[in-house]
Amino acid sequence: MDAPATATPYRVHSKVLFALYAIIPAVALLVIADTVWFDQGLKRHHLPSQPDEWAFWTVIFSMPHIVASVMMMADPEYLHAYGRRMVRPVVGIIAFAIGAPFLLGTQAFFLIFAFYTMYHVLGQQFGLTLMMLGRKPDRWFSGWKWISVVASFLIYAAIFAAAFMEREVLGHSLTGWARYAAAALLVLATAMAWRLSRESRTTIGRWYLWANVAMLGVCYWLWRMEYSLFVIVIPRIIHDVTAYAVYTVHDQNRNAISPKNWFYRATAFTRVPPLILCPVLSIFVAYVALRNHLFFTSTLIYSLGLFHYYIEGFIWKRDSAHRQHVSFAV
């Protein structure tokens, strides 16, 4: 990101976002070392089977970036611009989070939430890929995106809904079918990525595309190797840090000269720039809320997550109010 002099806006650099994918070979080498030289001792004795078993996981990687996105809406102009698009959906989201687990069952509700989560996580990364490729969305790109989302969902469901996925269908467990289906879909997604890569208008777009393909392939391999924690850690870190890169640039450009957001107005006396305050405040709010059980109800957590997924679907569109304060250096 460019450090501005006075009112010169910050920009999000594509090369910085691409550098986040270095976690993929780093984790792959760690797993290879653990398997070859340590008889998977790291997995058997030190790694939890689920990331939620780490106390700091939700505080550092899950809730804060959701809080940061909600904090951005504490802006009178944004509330006016998006008000009509939020009131009814918010009511619907809360009603769904409360009623769906009872009407559909907790496992079915979770699978719906899991699919939306994969769509959101990959949607962000693939949206940036589209921008870096320098092309408009078309059927080929949309096909590649949806095939990847479905493959990722199958992996995610097998990890987090293991009891449900152990049910047998036509002589095989759902997990077994998921292995075959996810593998086939990833092979198809890789083949489709080859064409997208050849049509890229930029070098960084080509590299970013293949970094996403590598992420999906390595996550499938880690799942088969039963390093479930890393399957979640890799896309979560890439997604959350990427989101923060955009949020911090937006908040700095929007509030640097004259704070418009209520949070930055309240903290203006500190003279700390929004670029720094954004992650600090969101992590602090998430920590305090979880520590004191203010957010620690599944209904509210799911509601916040669904609201976050929903608003992210339109606040970063090309002509949105948010996008006026964020530019990308490809």
FIMAR-968282 format. One record per residue (C-alpha): residue in one letter; x, y, z. Coordinates in steps of 0.1 Angstrom, whole numbers, padded with zeros to 4 digits, always signed. Layout:
residues N
aXYZ...
//
This chain:
residues 330
m+0000+0000+0000d+0012+0035-0008a+0017+0058+0022p+0000+0091+0013a+0014+0126+0018t-0014+0147+0033a-0046+0139+0013t-0030+0116-0013p-0051+0084-0011y-0037+0050-0002r-0040+0021-0027v-0043-0016-0023h-0014-0033-0041s-0021-0065-0060k+0015-0078-0053v+0008-0075-0015l-0024-0095-0019f-0005-0121-0039a+0022-0124-0013l-0004-0137+0012y-0005-0169-0008a+0030-0177+0004i+0013-0195+0033i+0004-0223+0009p+0039-0236+0002a+0049-0228+0038v+0021-0251+0052a+0027-0277+0025l+0064-0279+0034l+0055-0281+0071v+0032-0311+0065i+0057-0328+0043a+0084-0324+0070d+0060-0336+0097t+0051-0367+0076v+0086-0376+0064w+0107-0369+0095f+0084-0367+0125d+0059-0395+0118q+0031-0369+0119g+0039-0361+0155l+0028-0325+0150k-0007-0336+0139r-0011-0363+0165h+0002-0345+0195h-0001-0307+0189l-0027-0297+0163p-0064-0296+0173s-0087-0313+0149q-0108-0281+0146p-0097-0245+0146d-0124-0236+0171e-0104-0255+0197w-0079-0227+0196a-0092-0200+0220f-0077-0172+0200w-0090-0184+0166t-0124-0167+0167v-0109-0136+0182i-0081-0131+0158f-0093-0146+0125s-0130-0150+0124m-0150-0123+0143p-0127-0092+0139h-0129-0088+0102i-0167-0092+0104v-0168-0065+0131a-0146-0043+0109s-0170-0046+0080v-0200-0037+0103m-0180-0008+0118m-0176+0007+0083m-0214+0011+0082a-0214+0035+0112d-0213+0063+0087p-0244+0085+0082e-0238+0088+0044y-0235+0050+0040l-0266+0044+0061h-0285+0067+0038a-0270+0052+0007y-0276+0016+0017g-0306+0019+0041r-0332+0005+0018r-0310-0025+0010m-0304-0034+0046v-0336-0030+0067r-0356-0059+0054p-0326-0082+0048v-0314-0077+0084v-0348-0087+0097g-0348-0117+0074i-0313-0127+0084i-0322-0126+0121a-0354-0145+0116f-0335-0171+0095a-0308-0175+0121i-0334-0180+0148g-0359-0202+0130a-0339-0223+0105p-0321-0245+0131f-0355-0255+0145l-0373-0258+0112l-0345-0275+0092g-0324-0290+0119t-0290-0278+0131q-0270-0299+0106a-0291-0287+0076f-0288-0251+0088f-0251-0254+0092l-0246-0269+0057i-0265-0239+0043f-0243-0215+0063a-0212-0234+0053f-0221-0231+0016y-0227-0194+0019t-0193-0192+0038m-0175-0208+0009y-0193-0187-0016h-0183-0156+0003v-0146-0165+0009l-0139-0176-0026g-0161-0149-0040q-0138-0123-0026q-0107-0140-0039f-0121-0147-0073g-0135-0112-0076l-0100-0098-0071t-0088-0124-0096l-0113-0111-0122m-0100-0076-0116m-0064-0086-0120l-0071-0106-0151g-0084-0075-0166r-0116-0091-0180k-0153-0089-0175p-0173-0117-0159d-0185-0142-0184r-0200-0177-0184w-0165-0193-0184f-0153-0174-0154s-0186-0180-0136g-0185-0217-0143w-0149-0219-0129k-0160-0200-0098w-0191-0221-0091i-0172-0254-0097s-0146-0243-0072v-0172-0232-0047v-0190-0265-0048a-0157-0285-0045s-0147-0263-0015f-0180-0268+0002l-0178-0305-0001i-0144-0304+0017y-0157-0279+0043a-0188-0300+0050a-0168-0332+0054i-0147-0315+0081f-0173-0295+0101a-0203-0318+0096a-0185-0351+0099a-0214-0369+0117f-0238-0360+0090m-0214-0368+0062e-0209-0403+0075r-0244-0413+0064e-0243-0440+0037v-0258-0435+0002l-0256-0462-0024g-0230-0482-0003h-0207-0453+0004s-0206-0426+0030l-0213-0390+0019t-0177-0382+0028g-0166-0409+0004w-0187-0394-0024a-0175-0360-0015r-0139-0371-0020y-0146-0383-0055a-0168-0354-0064a-0144-0328-0051a-0114-0343-0069a-0133-0344-0102l-0145-0308-0098l-0110-0296-0089v-0095-0313-0120l-0122-0296-0141a-0116-0262-0124t-0079-0265-0131a-0085-0272-0168m-0108-0242-0170a-0082-0220-0152w-0058-0228-0180r-0079-0210-0205l-0085-0181-0182s-0048-0179-0176r-0041-0176-0213e-0066-0148-0217s-0052-0127-0188r-0042-0092-0197t-0017-0089-0168t+0011-0111-0154i-0001-0106-0118g-0036-0117-0128r-0022-0149-0142w-0002-0156-0110y-0031-0147-0088l-0053-0171-0107w-0030-0200-0103a-0024-0191-0066n-0062-0197-0061v-0060-0229-0080a-0031-0240-0058m-0050-0231-0027l-0079-0253-0036g-0056-0282-0046v-0034-0280-0015c-0065-0278+0007y-0078-0310-0009w-0045-0327-0003l-0044-0315+0033w-0079-0328+0039r-0069-0363+0026m-0038-0361+0048e-0062-0354+0077y-0046-0320+0086s-0080-0305+0089l-0069-0274+0108f-0047-0263+0079v-0075-0268+0054i-0093-0240+0073v-0063-0219+0082i-0050-0213+0047p-0081-0198+0031r-0092-0181+0063i-0059-0162+0067i-0058-0153+0030h-0094-0141+0031d-0093-0122+0064v-0059-0104+0058t-0070-0095+0022a-0102-0081+0037y-0083-0060+0062a-0060-0047+0035v-0091-0033+0017y-0109-0022+0049t-0079-0003+0063v-0073+0015+0030h-0109+0024+0027d-0112+0037+0063q-0080+0057+0059n-0091+0074+0027r-0126+0080+0039n-0118+0094+0074a-0082+0107+0072i-0090+0144+0068s-0124+0147+0084p-0137+0116+0103k-0172+0106+0091n-0174+0073+0108w-0187+0075+0143f-0160+0052+0157y-0132+0074+0142r-0149+0105+0154a-0149+0091+0190t-0112+0081+0188a-0100+0112+0169f-0084+0125+0201t-0058+0097+0199r-0045+0111+0166v-0040+0075+0155p-0048+0071+0118p-0078+0049+0108l-0053+0027+0089i-0041+0014+0123l-0073+0020+0143c-0093-0003+0120p-0077-0036+0130v-0070-0025+0166l-0106-0014+0172s-0122-0044+0155i-0100-0070+0173f-0106-0052+0206v-0144-0051+0202a-0144-0088+0192y-0122-0097+0222v-0143-0078+0247a-0176-0091+0232l-0165-0127+0233r-0147-0124+0266n-0179-0110+0282h-0203-0132+0262l-0219-0102+0245f-0217-0119+0211f-0213-0154+0224t-0246-0168+0213s-0247-0189+0182t-0278-0170+0168l-0260-0136+0170i-0228-0150+0156y-0246-0165+0127s-0266-0133+0122l-0235-0112+0121g-0218-0136+0097l-0248-0136+0074f-0251-0098+0075h-0214-0095+0067y-0217-0119+0037y-0248-0100+0025i-0234-0064+0026e-0200-0076+0011g-0220-0086-0019f-0228-0050-0029i-0207-0025-0010w-0176-0031-0032k-0193-0030-0065r-0177-0007-0090d-0201+0023-0085s-0208+0019-0048a-0201+0045-0022h-0174+0024-0006r-0155+0019-0039q-0151+0057-0042h-0125+0054-0014v-0106+0023-0025s-0084+0019-0056f-0061-0010-0066a-0027-0009-0081v-0025-0039-0104
//
